[in-house]
């Protein structure tokens, strides 16, 4: 009698919430022993629970410590499941490399894909989180996989992903892009020249099964060939000014809100980190020239703050400060105004300068 996926998800959720690794492993092994295909356990149980972990953290219903513990347990359970007798498969589909781009620490989605591909007969080289591009290319030259599955979850790593895609193709290896950073519709994977994009592990496995070939192999290909808007140098100049932008924005906020001067060192550090995230997403949005990327981050951050009883409108002064510091950059002004417009107008919400 097969195990019901919804019941398995609830049991795994309860286990990871209690940081009970043994109960989590028992649940997952029990699902396989009960007749659920291992791939379904990976994607319909473990991956589903991991998505719930992220949404519950965002809603402030679980702590950061609980989120980290749950993620660590899910990772260990995946590793344990790989040694279950039902998961043994002979190679035969080919060789593929699965890696996260440099700076990307969220390795669980890539780990899930690696295990799904192994189940389908692939010889998988799973390189894990934060793989520097030169080391990735060295691996490709040494082992010659048929394709690279490149994972990127955080949009601020898109410029790095672009460099990795270009370098892999120059080495003669096709790139399958996946992960939330590439957009729900894969728009950034296409924009950055990936050979294919998949919204999930099953789709990725199907694409690889049909075969991929690198669309380009030119060693002289440059980012500006894909992104001609980079010629205006806004991305380069705003990125290089990042530290100064953060420092000036913090100073202006302290002048506008004197209570900030009494912040503890921890509060001050958290504020600096929040400003750094805003600047990082702004520069990334300049790189791909996409309003929705920056506005989406700002509205997501507003939701995170609201769940923690911090007024979302507290982001507006930071946007205004950045706009005031970067008046000569038209694309930057467009991005900042689009984000500002995402907030409902109120009598106390001033407009950004024209």
Buried (B, 14 or more C-beta within 10 A) or exposed (E): EEBEBEEBBBBBBBBBBBBBBEBBBBBBBBBBEBEBBBBBBBBBBBBBBBEBBBEBBBEEEBEEEBBEBBBBBBBEBBEBBBEBEBBEBEEEBBBBBBBBBBBBEBBBBBBBBBBBBBBBBBBBBBBEBBBEBEEBBEBBEEEEBBBBBBBBBBBBBBBBBBBBBBBBBBBEBBBBBBBBBBBEEBBBBBBBBBBBBBBBBBBBBEBBBEEBEBEEEEEEBEBEEBBEEBEBEBBEBBBEBBEEBBEBBBEBBBEEEEEBEEEEEEEBEEBBEBBBBBBBBBBBBBBBBBBBBBBBBBBEBBEBBBEEEEEBBBBBBBBBBBBBBBEEBEBBBBBBBBBBEBBEEEEEEEEBEE
